[in-house]
């Protein structure tokens, strides 16, 4: 049980740290036009993949339950 909790917590910390890093660099890039760093994560792609995953999980759940 502790292993599963540790894996989930580690995943949340990793995604959270990447989000904070990208958010901080975006603000810094807007303030200083000479520095244009690429973000670590393309959050639009993450959002799209998350929607696809949740739609598929919902469809599978409905197929099994209903």
PDBQT receptor file of N, H, CA, C and O in Angstrom, charges set to zero:
ATOM      1  N   UNK A   1       0.822  -1.196   0.000  1.00  0.00    +0.000 N 
ATOM      2  CA  UNK A   1       0.000   0.000   0.000  1.00  0.00    +0.000 C 
ATOM      3  C   UNK A   1       0.869   1.263   0.000  1.00  0.00    +0.000 C 
ATOM      4  O   UNK A   1       0.576   2.237  -0.694  1.00  0.00    +0.000 OA
ATOM      5  N   UNK A   2       1.939   1.222   0.792  1.00  0.00    +0.000 N 
ATOM      6  H   UNK A   2       2.177   0.431   1.356  1.00  0.00    +0.000 HD
ATOM      7  CA  UNK A   2       2.819   2.389   0.841  1.00  0.00    +0.000 C 
ATOM      8  C   UNK A   2       3.506   2.628  -0.503  1.00  0.00    +0.000 C 
ATOM      9  O   UNK A   2       3.744   3.770  -0.895  1.00  0.00    +0.000 OA
ATOM     10  N   UNK A   3       3.824   1.528  -1.208  1.00  0.00    +0.000 N 
ATOM     11  H   UNK A   3       3.631   0.600  -0.890  1.00  0.00    +0.000 HD
ATOM     12  CA  UNK A   3       4.460   1.661  -2.516  1.00  0.00    +0.000 C 
ATOM     13  C   UNK A   3       3.533   2.379  -3.494  1.00  0.00    +0.000 C 
ATOM     14  O   UNK A   3       3.959   3.293  -4.199  1.00  0.00    +0.000 OA
ATOM     15  N   UNK A   4       2.281   1.969  -3.535  1.00  0.00    +0.000 N 
ATOM     16  H   UNK A   4       1.935   1.226  -2.961  1.00  0.00    +0.000 HD
ATOM     17  CA  UNK A   4       1.304   2.606  -4.429  1.00  0.00    +0.000 C 
ATOM     18  C   UNK A   4       1.123   4.076  -4.078  1.00  0.00    +0.000 C 
ATOM     19  O   UNK A   4       1.088   4.928  -4.965  1.00  0.00    +0.000 OA
ATOM     20  N   UNK A   5       1.010   4.374  -2.797  1.00  0.00    +0.000 N 
ATOM     21  H   UNK A   5       1.039   3.682  -2.076  1.00  0.00    +0.000 HD
ATOM     22  CA  UNK A   5       0.877   5.763  -2.364  1.00  0.00    +0.000 C 
ATOM     23  C   UNK A   5       2.114   6.574  -2.754  1.00  0.00    +0.000 C 
ATOM     24  O   UNK A   5       1.997   7.720  -3.187  1.00  0.00    +0.000 OA
ATOM     25  N   UNK A   6       3.289   5.980  -2.601  1.00  0.00    +0.000 N 
ATOM     26  H   UNK A   6       3.384   5.048  -2.249  1.00  0.00    +0.000 HD
ATOM     27  CA  UNK A   6       4.528   6.660  -2.982  1.00  0.00    +0.000 C 
ATOM     28  C   UNK A   6       4.603   6.931  -4.469  1.00  0.00    +0.000 C 
ATOM     29  O   UNK A   6       5.061   7.998  -4.877  1.00  0.00    +0.000 OA
ATOM     30  N   UNK A   7       4.161   5.987  -5.291  1.00  0.00    +0.000 N 
ATOM     31  H   UNK A   7       3.789   5.120  -4.959  1.00  0.00    +0.000 HD
ATOM     32  CA  UNK A   7       4.161   6.187  -6.741  1.00  0.00    +0.000 C 
ATOM     33  C   UNK A   7       3.206   7.303  -7.150  1.00  0.00    +0.000 C 
ATOM     34  O   UNK A   7       3.540   8.144  -7.984  1.00  0.00    +0.000 OA
ATOM     35  N   UNK A   8       2.029   7.303  -6.562  1.00  0.00    +0.000 N 
ATOM     36  H   UNK A   8       1.758   6.620  -5.884  1.00  0.00    +0.000 HD
ATOM     37  CA  UNK A   8       1.045   8.342  -6.886  1.00  0.00    +0.000 C 
ATOM     38  C   UNK A   8       1.544   9.709  -6.436  1.00  0.00    +0.000 C 
ATOM     39  O   UNK A   8       1.448  10.683  -7.182  1.00  0.00    +0.000 OA
ATOM     40  N   UNK A   9       2.070   9.784  -5.231  1.00  0.00    +0.000 N 
ATOM     41  H   UNK A   9       2.147   8.993  -4.624  1.00  0.00    +0.000 HD
ATOM     42  CA  UNK A   9       2.600  11.041  -4.721  1.00  0.00    +0.000 C 
ATOM     43  C   UNK A   9       3.765  11.539  -5.577  1.00  0.00    +0.000 C 
ATOM     44  O   UNK A   9       3.864  12.733  -5.862  1.00  0.00    +0.000 OA
ATOM     45  N   UNK A  10       4.647  10.623  -5.986  1.00  0.00    +0.000 N 
ATOM     46  H   UNK A  10       4.567   9.653  -5.754  1.00  0.00    +0.000 HD
ATOM     47  CA  UNK A  10       5.772  10.997  -6.841  1.00  0.00    +0.000 C 
ATOM     48  C   UNK A  10       5.324  11.537  -8.192  1.00  0.00    +0.000 C 
ATOM     49  O   UNK A  10       5.900  12.497  -8.704  1.00  0.00    +0.000 OA
ATOM     50  N   UNK A  11       4.298  10.920  -8.767  1.00  0.00    +0.000 N 
ATOM     51  H   UNK A  11       3.830  10.141  -8.351  1.00  0.00    +0.000 HD
ATOM     52  CA  UNK A  11       3.778  11.401 -10.050  1.00  0.00    +0.000 C 
ATOM     53  C   UNK A  11       3.188  12.801  -9.901  1.00  0.00    +0.000 C 
ATOM     54  O   UNK A  11       3.429  13.665 -10.744  1.00  0.00    +0.000 OA
ATOM     55  N   UNK A  12       2.415  13.034  -8.832  1.00  0.00    +0.000 N 
ATOM     56  H   UNK A  12       2.219  12.332  -8.148  1.00  0.00    +0.000 HD
ATOM     57  CA  UNK A  12       1.836  14.357  -8.605  1.00  0.00    +0.000 C 
ATOM     58  C   UNK A  12       2.919  15.411  -8.365  1.00  0.00    +0.000 C 
ATOM     59  O   UNK A  12       2.817  16.533  -8.860  1.00  0.00    +0.000 OA
ATOM     60  N   UNK A  13       3.936  15.055  -7.617  1.00  0.00    +0.000 N 
ATOM     61  H   UNK A  13       4.018  14.143  -7.215  1.00  0.00    +0.000 HD
ATOM     62  CA  UNK A  13       5.021  16.003  -7.372  1.00  0.00    +0.000 C 
ATOM     63  C   UNK A  13       5.778  16.340  -8.654  1.00  0.00    +0.000 C 
ATOM     64  O   UNK A  13       6.149  17.494  -8.868  1.00  0.00    +0.000 OA
ATOM     65  N   UNK A  14       6.007  15.349  -9.500  1.00  0.00    +0.000 N 
ATOM     66  H   UNK A  14       5.706  14.411  -9.326  1.00  0.00    +0.000 HD
ATOM     67  CA  UNK A  14       6.714  15.582 -10.763  1.00  0.00    +0.000 C 
ATOM     68  C   UNK A  14       5.918  16.495 -11.685  1.00  0.00    +0.000 C 
ATOM     69  O   UNK A  14       6.463  17.453 -12.233  1.00  0.00    +0.000 OA
ATOM     70  N   UNK A  15       4.649  16.206 -11.857  1.00  0.00    +0.000 N 
ATOM     71  H   UNK A  15       4.207  15.428 -11.411  1.00  0.00    +0.000 HD
ATOM     72  CA  UNK A  15       3.804  17.037 -12.724  1.00  0.00    +0.000 C 
ATOM     73  C   UNK A  15       3.656  18.434 -12.136  1.00  0.00    +0.000 C 
ATOM     74  O   UNK A  15       3.706  19.424 -12.865  1.00  0.00    +0.000 OA
ATOM     75  N   UNK A  16       3.477  18.516 -10.833  1.00  0.00    +0.000 N 
ATOM     76  H   UNK A  16       3.437  17.711 -10.241  1.00  0.00    +0.000 HD
ATOM     77  CA  UNK A  16       3.351  19.821 -10.181  1.00  0.00    +0.000 C 
ATOM     78  C   UNK A  16       4.610  20.659 -10.325  1.00  0.00    +0.000 C 
ATOM     79  O   UNK A  16       4.528  21.858 -10.591  1.00  0.00    +0.000 OA
ATOM     80  N   UNK A  17       5.774  20.042 -10.153  1.00  0.00    +0.000 N 
ATOM     81  H   UNK A  17       5.840  19.068  -9.938  1.00  0.00    +0.000 HD
ATOM     82  CA  UNK A  17       7.033  20.770 -10.296  1.00  0.00    +0.000 C 
ATOM     83  C   UNK A  17       7.224  21.258 -11.733  1.00  0.00    +0.000 C 
ATOM     84  O   UNK A  17       7.669  22.386 -11.946  1.00  0.00    +0.000 OA
ATOM     85  N   UNK A  18       6.891  20.423 -12.719  1.00  0.00    +0.000 N 
ATOM     86  H   UNK A  18       6.529  19.507 -12.546  1.00  0.00    +0.000 HD
ATOM     87  CA  UNK A  18       7.010  20.835 -14.119  1.00  0.00    +0.000 C 
ATOM     88  C   UNK A  18       6.061  21.990 -14.418  1.00  0.00    +0.000 C 
ATOM     89  O   UNK A  18       6.427  22.927 -15.128  1.00  0.00    +0.000 OA
ATOM     90  N   UNK A  19       4.843  21.926 -13.879  1.00  0.00    +0.000 N 
ATOM     91  H   UNK A  19       4.546  21.165 -13.302  1.00  0.00    +0.000 HD
ATOM     92  CA  UNK A  19       3.882  23.006 -14.095  1.00  0.00    +0.000 C 
ATOM     93  C   UNK A  19       4.369  24.314 -13.480  1.00  0.00    +0.000 C 
ATOM     94  O   UNK A  19       4.279  25.369 -14.107  1.00  0.00    +0.000 OA
ATOM     95  N   UNK A  20       4.879  24.245 -12.264  1.00  0.00    +0.000 N 
ATOM     96  H   UNK A  20       4.952  23.388 -11.755  1.00  0.00    +0.000 HD
ATOM     97  CA  UNK A  20       5.383  25.453 -11.598  1.00  0.00    +0.000 C 
ATOM     98  C   UNK A  20       6.579  26.017 -12.356  1.00  0.00    +0.000 C 
ATOM     99  O   UNK A  20       6.679  27.230 -12.538  1.00  0.00    +0.000 OA
ATOM    100  N   UNK A  21       7.488  25.149 -12.801  1.00  0.00    +0.000 N 
ATOM    101  H   UNK A  21       7.407  24.163 -12.654  1.00  0.00    +0.000 HD
ATOM    102  CA  UNK A  21       8.659  25.594 -13.563  1.00  0.00    +0.000 C 
ATOM    103  C   UNK A  21       8.227  26.282 -14.855  1.00  0.00    +0.000 C 
ATOM    104  O   UNK A  21       8.731  27.354 -15.190  1.00  0.00    +0.000 OA
ATOM    105  N   UNK A  22       7.291  25.661 -15.582  1.00  0.00    +0.000 N 
ATOM    106  H   UNK A  22       6.883  24.790 -15.310  1.00  0.00    +0.000 HD
ATOM    107  CA  UNK A  22       6.819  26.248 -16.842  1.00  0.00    +0.000 C 
ATOM    108  C   UNK A  22       6.098  27.569 -16.605  1.00  0.00    +0.000 C 
ATOM    109  O   UNK A  22       6.282  28.516 -17.369  1.00  0.00    +0.000 OA
ATOM    110  N   UNK A  23       5.287  27.643 -15.569  1.00  0.00    +0.000 N 
ATOM    111  H   UNK A  23       5.138  26.874 -14.949  1.00  0.00    +0.000 HD
ATOM    112  CA  UNK A  23       4.573  28.876 -15.259  1.00  0.00    +0.000 C 
ATOM    113  C   UNK A  23       5.545  29.996 -14.922  1.00  0.00    +0.000 C 
ATOM    114  O   UNK A  23       5.375  31.127 -15.377  1.00  0.00    +0.000 OA
ATOM    115  N   UNK A  24       6.557  29.689 -14.134  1.00  0.00    +0.000 N 
ATOM    116  H   UNK A  24       6.695  28.770 -13.765  1.00  0.00    +0.000 HD
ATOM    117  CA  UNK A  24       7.558  30.685 -13.750  1.00  0.00    +0.000 C 
ATOM    118  C   UNK A  24       8.338  31.172 -14.968  1.00  0.00    +0.000 C 
ATOM    119  O   UNK A  24       8.583  32.371 -15.102  1.00  0.00    +0.000 OA
ATOM    120  N   UNK A  25       8.730  30.262 -15.855  1.00  0.00    +0.000 N 
ATOM    121  H   UNK A  25       8.530  29.288 -15.747  1.00  0.00    +0.000 HD
ATOM    122  CA  UNK A  25       9.489  30.659 -17.041  1.00  0.00    +0.000 C 
ATOM    123  C   UNK A  25       8.637  31.433 -18.031  1.00  0.00    +0.000 C 
ATOM    124  O   UNK A  25       9.157  32.288 -18.748  1.00  0.00    +0.000 OA
ATOM    125  N   UNK A  26       7.352  31.158 -18.088  1.00  0.00    +0.000 N 
ATOM    126  H   UNK A  26       6.929  30.464 -17.505  1.00  0.00    +0.000 HD
ATOM    127  CA  UNK A  26       6.469  31.907 -18.973  1.00  0.00    +0.000 C 
ATOM    128  C   UNK A  26       6.373  33.358 -18.517  1.00  0.00    +0.000 C 
ATOM    129  O   UNK A  26       6.432  34.274 -19.336  1.00  0.00    +0.000 OA
ATOM    130  N   UNK A  27       6.226  33.566 -17.220  1.00  0.00    +0.000 N 
ATOM    131  H   UNK A  27       6.177  32.821 -16.554  1.00  0.00    +0.000 HD
ATOM    132  CA  UNK A  27       6.159  34.924 -16.675  1.00  0.00    +0.000 C 
ATOM    133  C   UNK A  27       7.475  35.642 -16.906  1.00  0.00    +0.000 C 
ATOM    134  O   UNK A  27       7.473  36.818 -17.273  1.00  0.00    +0.000 OA
ATOM    135  N   UNK A  28       8.605  34.963 -16.699  1.00  0.00    +0.000 N 
ATOM    136  H   UNK A  28       8.606  34.009 -16.401  1.00  0.00    +0.000 HD
ATOM    137  CA  UNK A  28       9.916  35.581 -16.908  1.00  0.00    +0.000 C 
ATOM    138  C   UNK A  28      10.122  35.922 -18.387  1.00  0.00    +0.000 C 
ATOM    139  O   UNK A  28      10.705  36.958 -18.706  1.00  0.00    +0.000 OA
ATOM    140  N   UNK A  29       9.651  35.059 -19.288  1.00  0.00    +0.000 N 
ATOM    141  H   UNK A  29       9.178  34.217 -19.029  1.00  0.00    +0.000 HD
ATOM    142  CA  UNK A  29       9.813  35.320 -20.711  1.00  0.00    +0.000 C 
ATOM    143  C   UNK A  29       8.966  36.505 -21.157  1.00  0.00    +0.000 C 
ATOM    144  O   UNK A  29       9.375  37.264 -22.036  1.00  0.00    +0.000 OA
ATOM    145  N   UNK A  30       7.786  36.670 -20.557  1.00  0.00    +0.000 N 
ATOM    146  H   UNK A  30       7.454  36.054 -19.843  1.00  0.00    +0.000 HD
ATOM    147  CA  UNK A  30       6.939  37.813 -20.911  1.00  0.00    +0.000 C 
ATOM    148  C   UNK A  30       7.558  39.119 -20.434  1.00  0.00    +0.000 C 
ATOM    149  O   UNK A  30       7.413  40.147 -21.094  1.00  0.00    +0.000 OA
ATOM    150  N   UNK A  31       8.248  39.091 -19.292  1.00  0.00    +0.000 N 
ATOM    151  H   UNK A  31       8.365  38.255 -18.756  1.00  0.00    +0.000 HD
ATOM    152  CA  UNK A  31       8.871  40.294 -18.758  1.00  0.00    +0.000 C 
ATOM    153  C   UNK A  31      10.155  40.653 -19.498  1.00  0.00    +0.000 C 
ATOM    154  O   UNK A  31      10.497  41.831 -19.602  1.00  0.00    +0.000 OA
ATOM    155  N   UNK A  32      10.861  39.664 -20.006  1.00  0.00    +0.000 N 
ATOM    156  H   UNK A  32      10.583  38.708 -19.921  1.00  0.00    +0.000 HD
ATOM    157  CA  UNK A  32      12.126  39.886 -20.697  1.00  0.00    +0.000 C 
ATOM    158  C   UNK A  32      12.020  39.244 -22.078  1.00  0.00    +0.000 C 
ATOM    159  O   UNK A  32      12.084  38.021 -22.199  1.00  0.00    +0.000 OA
ATOM    160  N   UNK A  33      11.860  40.056 -23.114  1.00  0.00    +0.000 N 
ATOM    161  H   UNK A  33      11.809  41.050 -23.016  1.00  0.00    +0.000 HD
ATOM    162  CA  UNK A  33      11.638  39.529 -24.457  1.00  0.00    +0.000 C 
ATOM    163  C   UNK A  33      12.880  38.878 -25.043  1.00  0.00    +0.000 C 
ATOM    164  O   UNK A  33      12.768  38.127 -26.012  1.00  0.00    +0.000 OA
ATOM    165  N   UNK A  34      14.055  39.138 -24.492  1.00  0.00    +0.000 N 
ATOM    166  H   UNK A  34      14.146  39.748 -23.705  1.00  0.00    +0.000 HD
ATOM    167  CA  UNK A  34      15.286  38.544 -25.015  1.00  0.00    +0.000 C 
ATOM    168  C   UNK A  34      15.383  37.065 -24.657  1.00  0.00    +0.000 C 
ATOM    169  O   UNK A  34      16.026  36.300 -25.375  1.00  0.00    +0.000 OA
ATOM    170  N   UNK A  35      14.764  36.658 -23.575  1.00  0.00    +0.000 N 
ATOM    171  H   UNK A  35      14.241  37.280 -22.991  1.00  0.00    +0.000 HD
ATOM    172  CA  UNK A  35      14.825  35.268 -23.129  1.00  0.00    +0.000 C 
ATOM    173  C   UNK A  35      13.518  34.592 -23.513  1.00  0.00    +0.000 C 
ATOM    174  O   UNK A  35      12.447  34.970 -23.040  1.00  0.00    +0.000 OA
ATOM    175  N   UNK A  36      13.621  33.582 -24.381  1.00  0.00    +0.000 N 
ATOM    176  H   UNK A  36      14.492  33.274 -24.765  1.00  0.00    +0.000 HD
ATOM    177  CA  UNK A  36      12.437  32.831 -24.792  1.00  0.00    +0.000 C 
ATOM    178  C   UNK A  36      12.738  31.346 -24.644  1.00  0.00    +0.000 C 
ATOM    179  O   UNK A  36      13.158  30.699 -25.604  1.00  0.00    +0.000 OA
ATOM    180  N   UNK A  37      12.530  30.807 -23.459  1.00  0.00    +0.000 N 
ATOM    181  H   UNK A  37      12.189  31.332 -22.679  1.00  0.00    +0.000 HD
ATOM    182  CA  UNK A  37      12.782  29.399 -23.207  1.00  0.00    +0.000 C 
ATOM    183  C   UNK A  37      11.541  28.584 -23.527  1.00  0.00    +0.000 C 
ATOM    184  O   UNK A  37      10.411  29.025 -23.319  1.00  0.00    +0.000 OA
ATOM    185  N   UNK A  38      11.780  27.389 -24.034  1.00  0.00    +0.000 N 
ATOM    186  H   UNK A  38      12.698  27.030 -24.203  1.00  0.00    +0.000 HD
ATOM    187  CA  UNK A  38      10.676  26.491 -24.308  1.00  0.00    +0.000 C 
ATOM    188  C   UNK A  38      10.210  25.862 -23.003  1.00  0.00    +0.000 C 
ATOM    189  O   UNK A  38      11.025  25.599 -22.120  1.00  0.00    +0.000 OA
ATOM    190  N   UNK A  39       8.920  25.620 -22.871  1.00  0.00    +0.000 N 
ATOM    191  H   UNK A  39       8.258  25.834 -23.588  1.00  0.00    +0.000 HD
ATOM    192  CA  UNK A  39       8.423  24.963 -21.658  1.00  0.00    +0.000 C 
ATOM    193  C   UNK A  39       8.856  23.496 -21.622  1.00  0.00    +0.000 C 
ATOM    194  O   UNK A  39       9.155  22.905 -22.660  1.00  0.00    +0.000 OA
ATOM    195  N   UNK A  40       8.888  22.921 -20.435  1.00  0.00    +0.000 N 
ATOM    196  H   UNK A  40       8.645  23.402 -19.592  1.00  0.00    +0.000 HD
ATOM    197  CA  UNK A  40       9.211  21.506 -20.290  1.00  0.00    +0.000 C 
ATOM    198  C   UNK A  40       8.110  20.624 -20.853  1.00  0.00    +0.000 C 
ATOM    199  O   UNK A  40       8.385  19.564 -21.415  1.00  0.00    +0.000 OA
ATOM    200  N   UNK A  41       6.873  21.056 -20.705  1.00  0.00    +0.000 N 
ATOM    201  H   UNK A  41       6.650  21.917 -20.248  1.00  0.00    +0.000 HD
ATOM    202  CA  UNK A  41       5.717  20.250 -21.079  1.00  0.00    +0.000 C 
ATOM    203  C   UNK A  41       4.799  21.076 -21.970  1.00  0.00    +0.000 C 
ATOM    204  O   UNK A  41       4.561  22.255 -21.707  1.00  0.00    +0.000 OA
ATOM    205  N   UNK A  42       4.285  20.448 -23.027  1.00  0.00    +0.000 N 
ATOM    206  H   UNK A  42       4.479  19.490 -23.241  1.00  0.00    +0.000 HD
ATOM    207  CA  UNK A  42       3.271  21.093 -23.855  1.00  0.00    +0.000 C 
ATOM    208  C   UNK A  42       1.919  20.797 -23.209  1.00  0.00    +0.000 C 
ATOM    209  O   UNK A  42       1.353  19.722 -23.406  1.00  0.00    +0.000 OA
ATOM    210  N   UNK A  43       1.408  21.750 -22.443  1.00  0.00    +0.000 N 
ATOM    211  H   UNK A  43       1.868  22.623 -22.284  1.00  0.00    +0.000 HD
ATOM    212  CA  UNK A  43       0.221  21.514 -21.628  1.00  0.00    +0.000 C 
ATOM    213  C   UNK A  43      -1.037  21.351 -22.464  1.00  0.00    +0.000 C 
ATOM    214  O   UNK A  43      -2.006  20.753 -21.994  1.00  0.00    +0.000 OA
ATOM    215  N   UNK A  44      -1.053  21.863 -23.688  1.00  0.00    +0.000 N 
ATOM    216  H   UNK A  44      -0.266  22.349 -24.070  1.00  0.00    +0.000 HD
ATOM    217  CA  UNK A  44      -2.208  21.636 -24.565  1.00  0.00    +0.000 C 
ATOM    218  C   UNK A  44      -2.319  20.165 -24.942  1.00  0.00    +0.000 C 
ATOM    219  O   UNK A  44      -3.417  19.611 -24.991  1.00  0.00    +0.000 OA
ATOM    220  N   UNK A  45      -1.181  19.537 -25.208  1.00  0.00    +0.000 N 
ATOM    221  H   UNK A  45      -0.288  19.987 -25.168  1.00  0.00    +0.000 HD
ATOM    222  CA  UNK A  45      -1.175  18.113 -25.542  1.00  0.00    +0.000 C 
ATOM    223  C   UNK A  45      -1.575  17.282 -24.326  1.00  0.00    +0.000 C 
ATOM    224  O   UNK A  45      -2.322  16.312 -24.458  1.00  0.00    +0.000 OA
ATOM    225  N   UNK A  46      -1.092  17.648 -23.158  1.00  0.00    +0.000 N 
ATOM    226  H   UNK A  46      -0.485  18.435 -23.051  1.00  0.00    +0.000 HD
ATOM    227  CA  UNK A  46      -1.459  16.936 -21.934  1.00  0.00    +0.000 C 
ATOM    228  C   UNK A  46      -2.963  17.014 -21.721  1.00  0.00    +0.000 C 
ATOM    229  O   UNK A  46      -3.591  16.009 -21.388  1.00  0.00    +0.000 OA
ATOM    230  N   UNK A  47      -3.547  18.186 -21.906  1.00  0.00    +0.000 N 
ATOM    231  H   UNK A  47      -3.037  19.002 -22.176  1.00  0.00    +0.000 HD
ATOM    232  CA  UNK A  47      -4.985  18.357 -21.725  1.00  0.00    +0.000 C 
ATOM    233  C   UNK A  47      -5.769  17.478 -22.708  1.00  0.00    +0.000 C 
ATOM    234  O   UNK A  47      -6.747  16.839 -22.321  1.00  0.00    +0.000 OA
ATOM    235  N   UNK A  48      -5.345  17.447 -23.969  1.00  0.00    +0.000 N 
ATOM    236  H   UNK A  48      -4.550  17.966 -24.283  1.00  0.00    +0.000 HD
ATOM    237  CA  UNK A  48      -6.023  16.644 -24.987  1.00  0.00    +0.000 C 
ATOM    238  C   UNK A  48      -5.938  15.160 -24.654  1.00  0.00    +0.000 C 
ATOM    239  O   UNK A  48      -6.937  14.447 -24.735  1.00  0.00    +0.000 OA
ATOM    240  N   UNK A  49      -4.747  14.692 -24.281  1.00  0.00    +0.000 N 
ATOM    241  H   UNK A  49      -3.935  15.272 -24.216  1.00  0.00    +0.000 HD
ATOM    242  CA  UNK A  49      -4.571  13.280 -23.935  1.00  0.00    +0.000 C 
ATOM    243  C   UNK A  49      -5.382  12.911 -22.700  1.00  0.00    +0.000 C 
ATOM    244  O   UNK A  49      -5.936  11.814 -22.633  1.00  0.00    +0.000 OA
ATOM    245  N   UNK A  50      -5.462  13.809 -21.723  1.00  0.00    +0.000 N 
ATOM    246  H   UNK A  50      -5.013  14.700 -21.777  1.00  0.00    +0.000 HD
ATOM    247  CA  UNK A  50      -6.233  13.550 -20.516  1.00  0.00    +0.000 C 
ATOM    248  C   UNK A  50      -7.718  13.425 -20.853  1.00  0.00    +0.000 C 
ATOM    249  O   UNK A  50      -8.410  12.561 -20.315  1.00  0.00    +0.000 OA
ATOM    250  N   UNK A  51      -8.201  14.287 -21.739  1.00  0.00    +0.000 N 
ATOM    251  H   UNK A  51      -7.638  14.989 -22.175  1.00  0.00    +0.000 HD
ATOM    252  CA  UNK A  51      -9.603  14.199 -22.153  1.00  0.00    +0.000 C 
ATOM    253  C   UNK A  51      -9.877  12.873 -22.860  1.00  0.00    +0.000 C 
ATOM    254  O   UNK A  51     -10.902  12.240 -22.607  1.00  0.00    +0.000 OA
ATOM    255  N   UNK A  52      -8.971  12.446 -23.742  1.00  0.00    +0.000 N 
ATOM    256  H   UNK A  52      -8.138  12.960 -23.948  1.00  0.00    +0.000 HD
ATOM    257  CA  UNK A  52      -9.149  11.178 -24.440  1.00  0.00    +0.000 C 
ATOM    258  C   UNK A  52      -9.157  10.007 -23.459  1.00  0.00    +0.000 C 
ATOM    259  O   UNK A  52      -9.968   9.090 -23.582  1.00  0.00    +0.000 OA
ATOM    260  N   UNK A  53      -8.252  10.048 -22.489  1.00  0.00    +0.000 N 
ATOM    261  H   UNK A  53      -7.593  10.794 -22.389  1.00  0.00    +0.000 HD
ATOM    262  CA  UNK A  53      -8.183   8.984 -21.491  1.00  0.00    +0.000 C 
ATOM    263  C   UNK A  53      -9.452   8.927 -20.655  1.00  0.00    +0.000 C 
ATOM    264  O   UNK A  53      -9.990   7.847 -20.413  1.00  0.00    +0.000 OA
ATOM    265  N   UNK A  54      -9.930  10.078 -20.214  1.00  0.00    +0.000 N 
ATOM    266  H   UNK A  54      -9.493  10.956 -20.410  1.00  0.00    +0.000 HD
ATOM    267  CA  UNK A  54     -11.131  10.089 -19.375  1.00  0.00    +0.000 C 
ATOM    268  C   UNK A  54     -12.366   9.663 -20.170  1.00  0.00    +0.000 C 
ATOM    269  O   UNK A  54     -13.236   8.984 -19.626  1.00  0.00    +0.000 OA
ATOM    270  N   UNK A  55     -12.461  10.046 -21.440  1.00  0.00    +0.000 N 
ATOM    271  H   UNK A  55     -11.754  10.598 -21.883  1.00  0.00    +0.000 HD
ATOM    272  CA  UNK A  55     -13.591   9.630 -22.271  1.00  0.00    +0.000 C 
ATOM    273  C   UNK A  55     -13.578   8.121 -22.492  1.00  0.00    +0.000 C 
ATOM    274  O   UNK A  55     -14.623   7.471 -22.446  1.00  0.00    +0.000 OA
ATOM    275  N   UNK A  56     -12.389   7.568 -22.733  1.00  0.00    +0.000 N 
ATOM    276  H   UNK A  56     -11.540   8.096 -22.771  1.00  0.00    +0.000 HD
ATOM    277  CA  UNK A  56     -12.286   6.121 -22.939  1.00  0.00    +0.000 C 
ATOM    278  C   UNK A  56     -12.616   5.370 -21.650  1.00  0.00    +0.000 C 
ATOM    279  O   UNK A  56     -13.318   4.359 -21.684  1.00  0.00    +0.000 OA
ATOM    280  N   UNK A  57     -12.115   5.857 -20.517  1.00  0.00    +0.000 N 
ATOM    281  H   UNK A  57     -11.545   6.678 -20.489  1.00  0.00    +0.000 HD
ATOM    282  CA  UNK A  57     -12.409   5.206 -19.240  1.00  0.00    +0.000 C 
ATOM    283  C   UNK A  57     -13.906   5.258 -18.949  1.00  0.00    +0.000 C 
ATOM    284  O   UNK A  57     -14.480   4.278 -18.474  1.00  0.00    +0.000 OA
ATOM    285  N   UNK A  58     -14.538   6.388 -19.229  1.00  0.00    +0.000 N 
ATOM    286  H   UNK A  58     -14.072   7.184 -19.615  1.00  0.00    +0.000 HD
ATOM    287  CA  UNK A  58     -15.979   6.519 -19.008  1.00  0.00    +0.000 C 
ATOM    288  C   UNK A  58     -16.754   5.560 -19.918  1.00  0.00    +0.000 C 
ATOM    289  O   UNK A  58     -17.720   4.935 -19.481  1.00  0.00    +0.000 OA
ATOM    290  N   UNK A  59     -16.335   5.446 -21.172  1.00  0.00    +0.000 N 
ATOM    291  H   UNK A  59     -15.550   5.955 -21.527  1.00  0.00    +0.000 HD
ATOM    292  CA  UNK A  59     -17.009   4.538 -22.107  1.00  0.00    +0.000 C 
ATOM    293  C   UNK A  59     -16.850   3.081 -21.670  1.00  0.00    +0.000 C 
ATOM    294  O   UNK A  59     -17.800   2.302 -21.739  1.00  0.00    +0.000 OA
ATOM    295  N   UNK A  60     -15.648   2.716 -21.221  1.00  0.00    +0.000 N 
ATOM    296  H   UNK A  60     -14.876   3.348 -21.165  1.00  0.00    +0.000 HD
ATOM    297  CA  UNK A  60     -15.429   1.348 -20.745  1.00  0.00    +0.000 C 
ATOM    298  C   UNK A  60     -16.247   1.069 -19.486  1.00  0.00    +0.000 C 
ATOM    299  O   UNK A  60     -16.817  -0.012 -19.336  1.00  0.00    +0.000 OA
ATOM    300  N   UNK A  61     -16.301   2.039 -18.591  1.00  0.00    +0.000 N 
ATOM    301  H   UNK A  61     -15.838   2.917 -18.712  1.00  0.00    +0.000 HD
ATOM    302  CA  UNK A  61     -17.082   1.868 -17.372  1.00  0.00    +0.000 C 
ATOM    303  C   UNK A  61     -18.555   1.661 -17.711  1.00  0.00    +0.000 C 
ATOM    304  O   UNK A  61     -19.206   0.765 -17.173  1.00  0.00    +0.000 OA
ATOM    305  N   UNK A  62     -19.068   2.493 -18.602  1.00  0.00    +0.000 N 
ATOM    306  H   UNK A  62     -18.539   3.220 -19.038  1.00  0.00    +0.000 HD
ATOM    307  CA  UNK A  62     -20.478   2.362 -19.003  1.00  0.00    +0.000 C 
ATOM    308  C   UNK A  62     -20.739   1.034 -19.704  1.00  0.00    +0.000 C 
ATOM    309  O   UNK A  62     -21.814   0.453 -19.562  1.00  0.00    +0.000 OA
ATOM    310  N   UNK A  63     -19.763   0.561 -20.453  1.00  0.00    +0.000 N 
ATOM    311  H   UNK A  63     -18.889   1.033 -20.568  1.00  0.00    +0.000 HD
ATOM    312  CA  UNK A  63     -19.923  -0.723 -21.153  1.00  0.00    +0.000 C 
ATOM    313  C   UNK A  63     -19.992  -1.869 -20.152  1.00  0.00    +0.000 C 
ATOM    314  O   UNK A  63     -20.783  -2.796 -20.326  1.00  0.00    +0.000 OA
ATOM    315  N   UNK A  64     -19.171  -1.818 -19.104  1.00  0.00    +0.000 N 
ATOM    316  H   UNK A  64     -18.528  -1.065 -18.962  1.00  0.00    +0.000 HD
ATOM    317  CA  UNK A  64     -19.151  -2.881 -18.121  1.00  0.00    +0.000 C 
ATOM    318  C   UNK A  64     -20.339  -2.817 -17.164  1.00  0.00    +0.000 C 
ATOM    319  O   UNK A  64     -20.876  -3.851 -16.765  1.00  0.00    +0.000 OA
ATOM    320  N   UNK A  65     -20.742  -1.616 -16.801  1.00  0.00    +0.000 N 
ATOM    321  H   UNK A  65     -20.306  -0.777 -17.125  1.00  0.00    +0.000 HD
ATOM    322  CA  UNK A  65     -21.822  -1.451 -15.825  1.00  0.00    +0.000 C 
ATOM    323  C   UNK A  65     -23.187  -1.592 -16.512  1.00  0.00    +0.000 C 
ATOM    324  O   UNK A  65     -24.080  -2.278 -16.015  1.00  0.00    +0.000 OA
ATOM    325  N   UNK A  66     -23.322  -0.945 -17.630  1.00  0.00    +0.000 N 
ATOM    326  H   UNK A  66     -22.596  -0.388 -18.034  1.00  0.00    +0.000 HD
ATOM    327  CA  UNK A  66     -24.630  -0.870 -18.272  1.00  0.00    +0.000 C 
ATOM    328  C   UNK A  66     -24.864  -1.980 -19.192  1.00  0.00    +0.000 C 
ATOM    329  O   UNK A  66     -25.926  -2.055 -19.811  1.00  0.00    +0.000 OA
TER     330      UNK A  66
